[in-house]
Amino acid sequence: MRIVLLSCCVAGLLACATNDRDDVATDTAAGATDTAPAVSAISLADVAGTWNVTAKPETGTDTSTTRYTMTATADTSGWTIAFPGRAQTVAVRVVAVQGDSIVTEAGPFPSVRRQSVQVTTRNVLRREGERLVGSTRARYQTTGSDTVLVLRTEATRAP
């Protein structure tokens, strides 16, 4: 009895495996592919100019929005951010430009969100139409468990 049951199970598994292969062959013959859509590459020249940026925490009770202006150039030099009410701009380093993403870092500089605390930020931005979207990871130079804040970042070209 056990041999019959085992034989039926093996036969069923083989039948399923064969059907799966037939489906794949049919899908492939119909022109379906499993490749991801092509990603359009971004260049620094694409984003050169002035951007109005908003950054809002992704989690937590603090939902206030940080606003600043980012100036981008067609190369890796001369990028800055400026916060309203502050005389000095903050230099921005372009860390990488790969595929559809630009990665930048800034700081340490005095935090806008936390008084008397230095912060270093790392942004990953992608172009979506006429906007830049992505995330910012703010790392605060403080002790305790609340040293990192992740923010959703969006930028639109300044008029």
ROFIZA-327128 format. One record per residue: residue number from 1; x, y negated, z of N, C-alpha, C in turn. Coordinates in pm, whole numbers, plus 50000, padded with zeros to 5 digits. Layout:
N
[pt NUM,[X,Y,Z],[X,Y,Z],[X,Y,Z]]
...
***
This chain:
159
[pt 1,[50081,50119,50000],[50000,50000,50000],[50086,49874,50000]]
[pt 2,[50193,49878,50082],[50281,49761,50089],[50349,49735,49955]]
[pt 3,[50387,49841,49887],[50455,49825,49758],[50360,49762,49657]]
[pt 4,[50234,49800,49658],[50137,49743,49566],[50118,49594,49596]]
[pt 5,[50106,49559,49725],[50088,49419,49764],[50210,49336,49724]]
[pt 6,[50329,49388,49751],[50451,49319,49715],[50462,49301,49564]]
[pt 7,[50426,49403,49488],[50431,49396,49342],[50336,49289,49289]]
[pt 8,[50216,49280,49350],[50120,49178,49307],[50171,49037,49335]]
[pt 9,[50234,49020,49453],[50290,48888,49487],[50399,48847,49389]]
[pt 10,[50489,48939,49359],[50598,48910,49266],[50542,48878,49129]]
[pt 11,[50445,48953,49084],[50383,48929,48953],[50316,48792,48950]]
[pt 12,[50248,48756,49058],[50184,48624,49065],[50285,48511,49060]]
[pt 13,[50395,48526,49134],[50500,48423,49131],[50561,48408,48993]]
[pt 14,[50585,48520,48927],[50641,48514,48793],[50544,48448,48696]]
[pt 15,[50417,48477,48711],[50317,48415,48623],[50313,48264,48644]]
[pt 16,[50320,48220,48770],[50321,48075,48797],[50445,48009,48740]]
[pt 17,[50560,48074,48758],[50684,48018,48707],[50679,48008,48554]]
[pt 18,[50623,48107,48489],[50611,48105,48344],[50518,47994,48299]]
[pt 19,[50405,47977,48369],[50312,47870,48333],[50375,47733,48350]]
[pt 20,[50453,47714,48457],[50520,47585,48477],[50615,47555,48364]]
[pt 21,[50688,47656,48320],[50781,47634,48211],[50707,47601,48083]]
[pt 22,[50593,47667,48058],[50514,47637,47939],[50464,47493,47942]]
[pt 23,[50422,47445,48061],[50374,47309,48074],[50484,47209,48041]]
[pt 24,[50604,47238,48093],[50716,47147,48067],[50746,47143,47919]]
[pt 25,[50747,47261,47857],[50775,47266,47713],[50669,47188,47635]]
[pt 26,[50543,47204,47675],[50435,47133,47608],[50451,46982,47626]]
[pt 27,[50481,46938,47751],[50499,46796,47776],[50614,46740,47695]]
[pt 28,[50724,46814,47690],[50840,46768,47616],[50807,46762,47467]]
[pt 29,[50735,46862,47418],[50699,46863,47277],[50607,46746,47243]]
[pt 30,[50526,46704,47342],[50434,46593,47319],[50503,46458,47328]]
[pt 31,[50632,46457,47365],[50707,46333,47369],[50720,46273,47508]]
[pt 32,[50670,46340,47612],[50682,46287,47748],[50825,46302,47796]]
[pt 33,[50872,46203,47870],[51006,46209,47925],[51001,46174,48072]]
[pt 34,[51103,46217,48146],[51112,46189,48289],[51208,46076,48320]]
[pt 35,[51249,46000,48221],[51345,45894,48244],[51275,45768,48293]]
[pt 36,[51344,45692,48374],[51290,45567,48427],[51293,45461,48318]]
[pt 37,[51204,45362,48327],[51207,45255,48227],[51339,45179,48233]]
[pt 38,[51379,45128,48119],[51505,45054,48112],[51496,44927,48197]]
[pt 39,[51605,44899,48269],[51613,44781,48354],[51688,44674,48277]]
[pt 40,[51630,44555,48270],[51699,44448,48198],[51807,44389,48289]]
[pt 41,[51925,44378,48236],[52037,44325,48313],[52018,44176,48338]]
[pt 42,[52068,44131,48450],[52060,43990,48486],[52201,43932,48479]]
[pt 43,[52210,43807,48445],[52339,43739,48444],[52329,43614,48530]]
[pt 44,[52442,43564,48573],[52441,43442,48654],[52389,43323,48573]]
[pt 45,[52414,43323,48443],[52362,43216,48359],[52209,43214,48359]]
[pt 46,[52148,43332,48373],[52001,43341,48377],[51942,43265,48494]]
[pt 47,[52016,43257,48604],[51960,43199,48727],[52023,43064,48762]]
[pt 48,[52111,43014,48676],[52176,42885,48705],[52070,42776,48719]]
[pt 49,[52087,42695,48825],[51992,42587,48850],[51959,42579,48998]]
[pt 50,[51854,42505,49029],[51812,42485,49168],[51684,42563,49193]]
[pt 51,[51681,42630,49307],[51569,42717,49343],[51514,42676,49479]]
[pt 52,[51382,42673,49491],[51315,42654,49621],[51287,42793,49678]]
[pt 53,[51343,42819,49795],[51341,42954,49851],[51258,42956,49979]]
[pt 54,[51180,43064,49995],[51110,43092,50120],[51150,43231,50165]]
[pt 55,[51168,43247,50296],[51203,43376,50353],[51118,43398,50477]]
[pt 56,[51047,43512,50480],[50954,43541,50589],[50987,43679,50646]]
[pt 57,[50994,43692,50780],[51026,43822,50840],[50931,43932,50793]]
[pt 58,[50988,44050,50768],[50907,44163,50725],[50833,44229,50841]]
[pt 59,[50887,44221,50963],[50825,44283,51080],[50839,44190,51200]]
[pt 60,[50769,44224,51306],[50782,44149,51431],[50673,44044,51448]]
[pt 61,[50681,43975,51560],[50579,43875,51593],[50610,43738,51536]]
[pt 62,[50736,43712,51505],[50774,43583,51446],[50746,43589,51296]]
[pt 63,[50642,43520,51253],[50604,43521,51111],[50632,43387,51045]]
[pt 64,[50708,43300,51110],[50736,43169,51051],[50824,43184,50927]]
[pt 65,[50805,43093,50835],[50877,43094,50708],[50997,43001,50715]]
[pt 66,[51111,43049,50670],[51231,42966,50656],[51233,42915,50512]]
[pt 67,[51256,42785,50496],[51260,42725,50363],[51397,42660,50341]]
[pt 68,[51448,42675,50220],[51573,42609,50184],[51583,42598,50033]]
[pt 69,[51682,42525,49987],[51709,42509,49845],[51840,42578,49814]]
[pt 70,[51840,42658,49709],[51962,42728,49666],[52003,42671,49531]]
[pt 71,[52130,42636,49521],[52186,42592,49394],[52274,42705,49341]]
[pt 72,[52242,42752,49221],[52316,42861,49158],[52386,42808,49034]]
[pt 73,[52503,42861,49006],[52579,42821,48887],[52590,42940,48793]]
[pt 74,[52641,42916,48674],[52655,43021,48573],[52773,43113,48600]]
[pt 75,[52850,43084,48706],[52958,43175,48746],[52951,43193,48898]]
[pt 76,[53051,43256,48956],[53045,43289,49098],[53086,43175,49190]]
[pt 77,[53129,43064,49135],[53172,42952,49220],[53063,42846,49228]]
[pt 78,[53061,42773,49338],[52973,42659,49351],[52832,42687,49398]]
[pt 79,[52801,42809,49438],[52668,42840,49489],[52655,42784,49631]]
[pt 80,[52541,42723,49661],[52517,42667,49795],[52371,42683,49833]]
[pt 81,[52346,42673,49965],[52210,42659,50015],[52205,42536,50104]]
[pt 82,[52090,42469,50100],[52071,42347,50180],[51938,42359,50254]]
[pt 83,[51944,42336,50385],[51824,42340,50467],[51770,42199,50487]]
[pt 84,[51638,42183,50488],[51581,42051,50512],[51626,41995,50647]]
[pt 85,[51663,41868,50648],[51703,41803,50772],[51847,41827,50813]]
[pt 86,[51922,41899,50732],[52064,41922,50762],[52149,41855,50655]]
[pt 87,[52251,41784,50702],[52337,41710,50610],[52429,41803,50530]]
[pt 88,[52481,41908,50595],[52578,41995,50529],[52512,42112,50458]]
[pt 89,[52568,42144,50342],[52523,42264,50271],[52606,42383,50319]]
[pt 90,[52558,42502,50289],[52626,42625,50325],[52676,42691,50197]]
[pt 91,[52804,42726,50194],[52860,42793,50077],[52806,42936,50067]]
[pt 92,[52779,42978,49945],[52726,43112,49919],[52828,43186,49832]]
[pt 93,[52858,43309,49871],[52948,43394,49794],[52866,43493,49712]]
[pt 94,[52891,43501,49582],[52827,43602,49499],[52911,43729,49515]]
[pt 95,[52851,43831,49573],[52921,43956,49603],[52916,44052,49485]]
[pt 96,[52801,44060,49417],[52786,44153,49305],[52676,44107,49212]]
[pt 97,[52694,44139,49085],[52590,44123,48984],[52587,44255,48910]]
[pt 98,[52483,44335,48937],[52473,44467,48876],[52330,44496,48836]]
[pt 99,[52312,44545,48716],[52178,44579,48670],[52087,44458,48676]]
[pt 100,[51978,44471,48753],[51882,44362,48765],[51900,44283,48893]]
[pt 101,[52011,44304,48966],[52026,44245,49099],[52148,44156,49113]]
[pt 102,[52130,44053,49196],[52240,43967,49237],[52248,43977,49389]]
[pt 103,[52367,44003,49440],[52388,44014,49585],[52475,43896,49628]]
[pt 104,[52428,43823,49730],[52504,43709,49781],[52520,43720,49932]]
[pt 105,[52618,43649,49985],[52640,43637,50129],[52666,43491,50162]]
[pt 106,[52627,43454,50283],[52654,43319,50333],[52683,43327,50482]]
[pt 107,[52773,43240,50528],[52797,43231,50671],[52929,43289,50713]]
[pt 108,[52950,43281,50843],[52854,43239,50946],[52828,43087,50943]]
[pt 109,[52703,43052,50978],[52661,42912,50988],[52555,42902,51098]]
[pt 110,[52529,42781,51148],[52428,42766,51255],[52289,42807,51205]]
[pt 111,[52226,42897,51278],[52095,42948,51239],[51988,42840,51243]]
[pt 112,[51897,42845,51148],[51781,42757,51147],[51674,42815,51239]]
[pt 113,[51670,42946,51251],[51566,43014,51328],[51599,43025,51476]]
[pt 114,[51727,43033,51511],[51769,43053,51650],[51872,42946,51687]]
[pt 115,[51834,42858,51778],[51923,42749,51817],[52050,42801,51883]]
[pt 116,[52161,42734,51851],[52293,42762,51909],[52343,42903,51881]]
[pt 117,[52297,42964,51771],[52341,43098,51734],[52393,43093,51590]]
[pt 118,[52506,43156,51567],[52562,43167,51433],[52498,43287,51362]]
[pt 119,[52481,43276,51231],[52420,43382,51153],[52496,43401,51023]]
[pt 120,[52499,43524,50975],[52552,43557,50843],[52439,43625,50768]]
[pt 121,[52417,43584,50643],[52307,43641,50566],[52359,43714,50443]]
[pt 122,[52283,43815,50402],[52311,43890,50279],[52180,43902,50204]]
[pt 123,[52178,43850,50082],[52058,43852,49998],[52075,43948,49882]]
[pt 124,[51969,44017,49849],[51961,44095,49726],[51842,44040,49651]]
[pt 125,[51867,43982,49534],[51763,43915,49457],[51750,43976,49319]]
[pt 126,[51624,43986,49273],[51594,44035,49139],[51500,43935,49072]]
[pt 127,[51511,43924,48943],[51422,43834,48870],[51292,43907,48837]]
[pt 128,[51181,43842,48870],[51048,43890,48830],[50981,43774,48758]]
[pt 129,[50981,43779,48629],[50927,43667,48551],[51011,43543,48575]]
[pt 130,[50946,43438,48624],[51015,43311,48652],[51056,43297,48798]]
[pt 131,[51043,43403,48876],[51079,43399,49019],[51198,43490,49048]]
[pt 132,[51262,43466,49160],[51359,43558,49216],[51294,43616,49341]]
[pt 133,[51298,43745,49356],[51240,43810,49474],[51339,43911,49529]]
[pt 134,[51327,43937,49658],[51416,44034,49719],[51409,44029,49869]]
[pt 135,[51523,44057,49931],[51527,44058,50077],[51655,43991,50127]]
[pt 136,[51643,43941,50249],[51757,43881,50318],[51776,43955,50448]]
[pt 137,[51900,43992,50477],[51933,44052,50606],[52016,43949,50681]]
[pt 138,[51958,43896,50790],[52027,43798,50874],[52087,43870,50993]]
[pt 139,[52217,43856,51012],[52287,43919,51124],[52333,43808,51218]]
[pt 140,[52275,43807,51338],[52303,43703,51436],[52419,43743,51526]]
[pt 141,[52507,43645,51555],[52622,43670,51643],[52577,43651,51787]]
[pt 142,[52512,43752,51838],[52461,43751,51974],[52463,43893,52028]]
[pt 143,[52448,43906,52157],[52443,44039,52216],[52297,44080,52233]]
[pt 144,[52274,44204,52252],[52138,44253,52270],[52092,44332,52150]]
[pt 145,[51965,44369,52153],[51912,44456,52049],[51855,44380,51930]]
[pt 146,[51841,44249,51941],[51777,44171,51836],[51879,44093,51754]]
[pt 147,[51974,44166,51694],[52082,44098,51622],[52061,44094,51472]]
[pt 148,[51963,44169,51419],[51938,44174,51275],[51792,44143,51248]]
[pt 149,[51769,44060,51146],[51635,44028,51103],[51629,44045,50951]]
[pt 150,[51528,44118,50903],[51510,44138,50759],[51392,44052,50714]]
[pt 151,[51415,43975,50609],[51314,43882,50560],[51282,43909,50414]]
[pt 152,[51158,43892,50376],[51115,43899,50236],[51144,43762,50175]]
[pt 153,[51217,43760,50066],[51264,43635,50007],[51203,43615,49868]]
[pt 154,[51155,43493,49843],[51103,43456,49711],[51155,43317,49674]]
[pt 155,[51188,43300,49548],[51240,43170,49502],[51175,43133,49369]]
[pt 156,[51146,43005,49356],[51093,42951,49232],[51184,42835,49189]]
[pt 157,[51195,42815,49060],[51280,42707,49010],[51227,42573,49058]]
[pt 158,[51319,42488,49104],[51281,42354,49146],[51248,42272,49022]]
[pt 159,[51149,42184,49034],[51112,42100,48918],[51222,42001,48883]]
***
